[in-house]
Every structure is written in C-alpha cells, then in structure tokens.
Amino acid sequence: MGGRLAIASTQTALGRRFGNYKPMEEQAVREAIVAGGGRLERLAYAFVDYLKICGHLGEPAYNYHDNTSINPPYEAAENLVKGLGISEDLVSLFFISLNMHEHQDYYKGYEAGTFLSALINSGPWKSLELPVGHLDKPLEHLGALNEGKIIRVMGDVGAFAGRGMGRGRLIIEGNADDYVGSDMEGGTIIVNGNAGKKIGDDMSGGTIRLNGEYERIGDVRCGLIYHKGKLIR
C-alpha cells in the first residue's frame, strides 16, 4: 500500500470510525480533525513514511522488526518530524487521530508509541497530558527516551513505557504492561495502576514508583524502585 493510498484509507476511516466514541467524545474528535487541517495531513504522511521505513507498509527502506533497540526506529521518527512546525495542539490532534489508524492492518502499537514519543520530545513544551480512553490498543514505548518532559497519561499503556528515558517524569494514571522503565537512565516513572513483569529491566538510574500491584521486577543494574512508598530495589 502506497503512502497516498494509506492517507486515503485514513481519510475514509475518519468518516466511519466515530462508532468507537461516546457521543461527547465523537464531537471532540470531529472538531479536532477539522482544526488539524493540512497540518494534521502532513503529519499523517510523515507517520505513513515512518511505517514504510519500519517495514509495515510497502517496501521497507530499513527493517526495524528487532525490538531489542529503541534507537533506530526512534531516530527515524525524529528525522521525519523535523521541519513540520510541531506544536502542542498538533501533537494532541495527531494523538486523537490515532484511533483512525489503529484499526488498519499496517498499524502497530510499538511504532505508534515510538513515533508519538519523538513528537513529544521534539517540542518546546515542558508538560503534556495524553488521554488514551479513545484508543482500543494500548500504546507501547510511550515516553521513550524522554529528556525532560513531564508526560501524564490518562489511562493504560502497553509495554516498555518510559524506555530509555534520561530525565523528566512519566505519570501513568492507569495500568502499565511489561518492561516499565527498561533501559532508563534517569528521571521518574509513576504508575498509579497495576504493572506487569520485568519492571526496570536493565535500568541504570532513575526512580520507578509503583502505587498499584505488580508482577515482577526485572534485572536492575542501578536505580530505585518503590512499591506503595516502600523501597523494594
């Protein structure tokens, strides 16, 4: 599937995916899409190019199926969003529009979360709040490679939340899947819901605070992990 066909599919999806929303959410999403205009379309093209690079859409320029490293796909996303004039409202609009992509065959939560993390990290803002209730599939790698932003996620996230972050804060007001804070070097992650396995795996610094239940701590090199206020690692 080529880039323009993917965008056309997305535009068609914009007209039929509102069944996933409650009435008040539907109105908010419609207004957001209209407000995004050409800026949102340009960002959607960048997202499609990113998926092609990752090998999920058309012929890949590079193959990034190996999830052992966050850096190659993150750098690809970072390069694609340069020069797009990213603003806080555009990040929010793109985030809202992800519901239109996530039901397509080419959509992967891992790449979407990495692309969104690159968007968040590219802007001048200090903090950002992300509601995730409209998404059916939790975003993975959300908050990856954070270098100083305060990111509050209003809902559940997938695996590898906050992966490789060096500074800043990631606050998850819901549940988190496996590998929270893996490879992190600094900053703070707060999970106010439950968390999965391998928490803090290979982390070398920073702090993870678990305020719900969790399954298992990973192989931690250095750093602090608290459970309900008590230091456990």
C-alpha positions, 0 to 999 in steps of 0.5 A: 500500500502506497503512502497516498493510498494509506492517507486515503484509507485514513481519510475514509476511516475518519468518516466511519470510525466515530462508532468507537466514541461516546457521543461527547467524545465523537464531537471532540474528535470531529472538531479536532480533525477539522482544526488539524487541517493540512497540518494534521495531513502532513503529519499523517504522511510523515507517520505513513513514511515512518511505517514504510521505513519500519517495514509495515507498509510497502517496501521497507527502506530499513527493517526495524522488526528487532525490538531489542533497540529503541534507537533506530526506529526512534531516530527515524521518527525524529528525522521525519518530524523535523521541519513540520512546525510541531506544536502542542495542539498538533501533537494532541490532534495527531494523538486523537487521530490515532484511533483512525489508524489503529484499526488498519492492518499496517498499524502497530502499537510499538511504532505508534508509541515510538513515533508519538514519543519523538513528537513529544520530545521534539517540542518546546513544551515542558508538560503534556497530558495524553488521554488514551480512553479513545484508543482500543490498543494500548500504546507501547514505548510511550515516553521513550527516551524522554529528556525532560518532559513531564508526560501524564497519561490518562489511562493504560499503556502497553509495554516498555513505557518510559524506555530509555528515558534520561530525565523528566517524569512519566505519570501513568494514571492507569495500568502499565504492561511489561518492561516499565522503565527498561533501559532508563537512565534517569528521571521518574516513572509513576504508575498509579495502576497495576504493572506487569513483569520485568519492571526496570529491566536493565535500568541504570538510574532513575526512580520507578514508583509503583502505587498499584500491584505488580508482577515482577521486577526485572534485572536492575543494574542501578536505580530505585524502585518503590512499591506503595512508598516502600523501597523494594530495589 
